[in-house]
Amino acid sequence: MHLIAICDDETEELNKTEQLLLDYGDKHPDHVFTIKRFENVNDLLQVIKDKSYMPDLLLLDIYMPEMLGTAAAKELRDMGSAGRIIFLTSSSEHALDAFRVDALQYLVKPIEKADLFAAIDKYLQTAKDKRKKHLLLKIDGMIQRIPQKEEDATYAPMIDKETGHISWEKGGQEIINLMRGLTPGPGAYTLYEGEPLKLFRAEAENGAFPDAEFGEIVEVTKQAFAVKCGDGVLWVRELQARGGKRMSADAYLRGHEMKEGVLLT
């Protein structure tokens, strides 16, 4: 998805530019454009200053009542906005100022479809690598692109069956997070008397069973069973035996015997 803003004080020009963008989108359905219109440059500056909106591409008129588009672009750069800018104007006299704010393109009105399409092509090419370094998130109802810091990046290991094998020495919340992360598949599991038992939902609880081993079933009720883990016990609430269906622990316990003292491995 590409967040595109158009800022022009003339409604007719806004309509024309928006239609050209829609035409481009029709010809390139693999690119999704989300278009936002501004008739007042101060409104645009305010939403970007508030960090409630950060366009990837801005199509900006130069001659507007509040200020020149080139001056607005300088303010955006001073705010830290790195979005690409295409200037749309009726005169070429501000071309030098436009490129001082790192403009992608400078188009003179009336805008020809071929010229704008070529500028969009150029934007998409330059944005290809940049977009790999951002996350697209919805924050407070607004879609925003959040930069990822390369120095903080880590590689996630390949997930396989062994990834889901529960280590009962770990804390209860860590085991619960493993269940959540591997649901619906491949699933977190343990071995009960040598047979795999997938666990989907559990509740952590502080509990002192000093004589119990990690993974030992320390309590069984009609509704659930508790297993000793690294920082207490884990009450298992939902599970699935080999060849069976996923079900609540109370439903499972009505048809299966779960023995206290047995070690889950």
C-alpha positions as CSV (number, residue, x, y, z in Angstrom):
1,M,0.0,0.0,0.0
2,H,1.2,3.5,-0.9
3,L,0.0,6.5,1.0
4,I,-0.4,9.4,-1.4
5,A,-1.3,13.0,-0.6
6,I,-2.4,15.6,-3.0
7,C,-2.3,19.3,-2.0
8,D,-3.8,21.9,-4.2
9,D,-6.0,24.9,-3.4
10,E,-8.0,24.4,-6.6
11,T,-10.7,21.7,-6.4
12,E,-10.7,21.1,-10.1
13,E,-7.0,20.5,-10.1
14,L,-7.4,18.1,-7.2
15,N,-10.0,16.2,-9.1
16,K,-7.8,15.9,-12.2
17,T,-4.8,14.8,-10.3
18,E,-6.7,12.2,-8.3
19,Q,-8.3,10.8,-11.4
20,L,-4.9,10.4,-13.1
21,L,-3.7,8.5,-10.0
22,L,-6.8,6.3,-10.2
23,D,-6.1,5.7,-13.9
24,Y,-2.6,4.6,-13.0
25,G,-3.9,2.3,-10.3
26,D,-6.3,0.7,-12.8
27,K,-3.3,-0.1,-15.1
28,H,-1.2,-1.3,-12.3
29,P,-3.5,-3.3,-10.0
30,D,-0.5,-4.8,-8.1
31,H,0.1,-1.4,-6.5
32,V,-2.6,-0.1,-4.0
33,F,-2.9,3.6,-3.6
34,T,-4.6,5.2,-0.6
35,I,-5.2,8.8,-1.6
36,K,-5.8,11.8,0.8
37,R,-6.7,15.3,-0.5
38,F,-5.8,18.6,1.0
39,E,-7.0,22.0,-0.2
40,N,-5.1,23.9,2.5
41,V,-1.4,23.4,2.9
42,N,-1.6,24.2,6.6
43,D,-3.9,21.3,7.1
44,L,-1.3,19.0,5.5
45,L,1.5,20.4,7.6
46,Q,-0.5,20.0,10.8
47,V,-1.3,16.3,10.3
48,I,2.3,15.5,9.5
49,K,3.5,17.6,12.4
50,D,1.1,15.6,14.7
51,K,2.5,12.4,13.2
52,S,-1.1,11.3,12.5
53,Y,-0.4,11.0,8.8
54,M,2.9,10.4,6.9
55,P,2.5,10.1,3.1
56,D,4.9,8.1,1.0
57,L,4.4,10.4,-1.9
58,L,3.1,14.0,-2.0
59,L,1.8,15.7,-5.1
60,L,2.2,19.4,-4.2
61,D,1.1,22.6,-5.9
62,I,3.5,25.5,-5.6
63,Y,1.2,28.5,-5.9
64,M,-1.1,28.4,-2.9
65,P,-2.6,31.3,-0.8
66,E,-1.1,30.2,2.6
67,M,2.5,29.7,1.3
68,L,4.5,28.5,-1.6
69,G,4.6,24.7,-2.0
70,T,8.4,24.8,-2.0
71,A,8.3,26.6,1.4
72,A,5.9,23.9,2.7
73,A,8.2,21.2,1.4
74,K,11.1,22.7,3.3
75,E,9.0,22.7,6.5
76,L,8.2,19.0,5.9
77,R,11.9,18.2,5.5
78,D,12.7,20.1,8.7
79,M,10.0,17.9,10.4
80,G,11.9,14.8,9.3
81,S,9.5,13.8,6.5
82,A,11.3,11.7,4.0
83,G,8.3,11.2,1.6
84,R,8.9,11.8,-2.1
85,I,7.5,15.0,-3.6
86,I,6.3,15.7,-7.1
87,F,5.6,19.4,-7.6
88,L,2.7,20.4,-9.9
89,T,2.7,24.1,-10.9
90,S,1.9,26.5,-13.7
91,S,5.4,27.9,-13.9
92,S,8.9,26.6,-14.2
93,E,10.6,29.4,-12.2
94,H,10.7,27.5,-8.9
95,A,12.4,24.4,-10.3
96,L,15.7,25.1,-8.6
97,D,14.0,25.6,-5.2
98,A,12.1,22.4,-5.8
99,F,15.1,20.2,-6.2
100,R,16.7,21.8,-3.1
101,V,14.1,20.0,-1.1
102,D,15.0,16.7,-2.9
103,A,11.9,16.7,-5.2
104,L,11.4,13.6,-7.2
105,Q,9.9,15.5,-10.2
106,Y,8.7,18.9,-11.3
107,L,5.7,19.0,-13.6
108,V,4.2,22.0,-15.3
109,K,0.4,22.3,-15.6
110,P,-1.6,21.2,-17.5
111,I,-0.3,17.9,-16.3
112,E,0.0,15.3,-19.1
113,K,-0.9,11.7,-18.2
114,A,2.3,10.3,-19.7
115,D,4.4,12.8,-17.6
116,L,2.7,11.9,-14.4
117,F,2.7,8.2,-15.1
118,A,6.5,8.4,-15.7
119,A,6.9,10.2,-12.4
120,I,4.9,7.6,-10.6
121,D,7.0,4.9,-12.2
122,K,10.1,6.6,-10.9
123,Y,8.6,6.9,-7.4
124,L,7.7,3.2,-7.3
125,Q,11.2,2.2,-8.4
126,T,12.9,4.3,-5.7
127,A,10.4,3.2,-3.1
128,K,10.9,-0.5,-3.7
129,D,14.0,-0.8,-1.5
130,K,12.9,1.8,1.0
131,R,9.6,0.0,1.7
132,K,11.4,-3.1,2.8
133,K,12.7,-1.2,5.8
134,H,9.3,-0.1,7.1
135,L,6.3,-1.6,8.9
136,L,2.8,-0.5,7.8
137,L,0.7,-0.2,11.0
138,K,-2.7,1.2,11.9
139,I,-2.3,3.5,14.9
140,D,-5.2,5.4,16.4
141,G,-7.2,4.8,13.2
142,M,-4.5,6.1,10.9
143,I,-2.2,4.0,8.6
144,Q,1.4,4.9,9.3
145,R,4.7,3.6,8.0
146,I,7.1,3.0,10.9
147,P,10.9,2.9,10.1
148,Q,12.7,-0.3,11.1
149,K,16.2,0.2,12.5
150,E,18.6,-2.2,10.8
151,E,20.8,-2.3,13.9
152,D,17.9,-3.6,16.0
153,A,16.8,-6.2,13.4
154,T,17.1,-9.9,14.3
155,Y,16.5,-13.0,12.1
156,A,13.7,-15.3,13.2
157,P,14.7,-19.0,13.0
158,M,12.9,-21.4,10.8
159,I,9.9,-22.9,12.5
160,D,9.7,-26.7,12.5
161,K,8.1,-29.3,14.6
162,E,10.8,-29.2,17.3
163,T,10.2,-25.5,17.8
164,G,6.9,-26.4,19.4
165,H,8.3,-28.9,21.9
166,I,7.6,-27.5,25.3
167,S,10.5,-27.1,27.7
168,W,8.9,-27.2,31.2
169,E,11.9,-25.5,32.8
170,K,10.7,-22.2,31.2
171,G,8.3,-19.8,32.9
172,G,4.6,-20.2,32.5
173,Q,4.1,-17.0,30.5
174,E,6.8,-18.0,28.1
175,I,5.2,-21.4,27.5
176,I,1.8,-19.7,27.0
177,N,3.4,-17.3,24.4
178,L,4.8,-20.4,22.6
179,M,1.3,-21.9,22.5
180,R,-0.2,-18.6,21.1
181,G,2.6,-18.1,18.6
182,L,2.3,-21.7,17.1
183,T,-1.5,-21.8,17.0
184,P,-3.1,-23.0,14.8
185,G,0.0,-24.7,13.5
186,P,2.4,-26.4,13.9
187,G,1.3,-26.2,17.5
188,A,3.1,-26.4,20.9
189,Y,3.3,-29.9,22.3
190,T,4.5,-32.2,25.0
191,L,4.8,-35.9,25.4
192,Y,2.4,-37.8,27.8
193,E,3.5,-41.4,28.3
194,G,5.4,-41.2,25.0
195,E,2.4,-39.8,23.0
196,P,2.3,-36.2,21.7
197,L,-0.2,-33.9,23.3
198,K,-0.8,-30.5,21.7
199,L,-1.5,-27.7,24.1
200,F,-3.5,-24.6,22.9
201,R,-4.6,-22.7,26.0
202,A,-3.3,-22.5,29.6
203,E,-3.2,-20.2,32.6
204,A,0.0,-19.6,34.7
205,E,-0.2,-19.6,38.4
206,N,2.3,-19.2,41.3
207,G,2.5,-22.5,43.1
208,A,5.1,-24.2,45.3
209,F,5.7,-27.8,44.6
210,P,9.3,-28.1,45.8
211,D,9.4,-31.9,45.4
212,A,8.0,-32.0,41.9
213,E,10.1,-32.1,38.7
214,F,9.6,-29.7,35.8
215,G,6.9,-31.2,33.6
216,E,5.3,-33.2,36.4
217,I,1.5,-33.3,36.6
218,V,1.0,-32.0,40.2
219,E,-2.8,-31.7,40.3
220,V,-5.8,-33.0,38.3
221,T,-9.4,-31.7,38.7
222,K,-12.5,-32.2,36.6
223,Q,-11.9,-29.0,34.6
224,A,-8.1,-29.0,34.1
225,F,-4.7,-30.3,35.2
226,A,-1.6,-28.5,36.5
227,V,1.9,-29.0,35.4
228,K,5.1,-27.8,37.2
229,C,7.0,-25.3,35.2
230,G,9.9,-22.9,35.8
231,D,8.2,-20.3,37.9
232,G,5.1,-22.1,39.2
233,V,2.4,-24.2,37.6
234,L,0.6,-24.1,34.3
235,W,-3.1,-25.1,34.3
236,V,-3.9,-26.6,30.9
237,R,-7.3,-25.6,29.6
238,E,-7.3,-26.7,25.9
239,L,-5.5,-29.6,24.2
240,Q,-5.5,-32.2,21.5
241,A,-4.3,-35.8,21.7
242,R,-2.9,-37.7,18.7
243,G,-5.7,-38.7,16.3
244,G,-8.2,-36.7,18.3
245,K,-10.0,-33.3,18.0
246,R,-9.0,-30.1,19.7
247,M,-11.1,-29.8,22.9
248,S,-11.3,-28.2,26.3
249,A,-9.5,-29.9,29.1
250,D,-12.7,-30.8,31.0
251,A,-14.0,-32.6,27.9
252,Y,-10.7,-34.4,27.5
253,L,-10.7,-35.5,31.2
254,R,-14.2,-36.9,31.0
255,G,-12.9,-39.6,28.6
256,H,-9.2,-39.9,29.5
257,E,-7.4,-40.6,32.8
258,M,-4.7,-38.0,33.6
259,K,-2.4,-39.2,36.5
260,E,-0.8,-37.0,39.0
261,G,3.0,-37.7,39.3
262,V,3.4,-38.5,35.6
263,L,6.1,-36.5,33.9
264,L,5.4,-34.6,30.6
265,T,8.5,-34.5,28.5
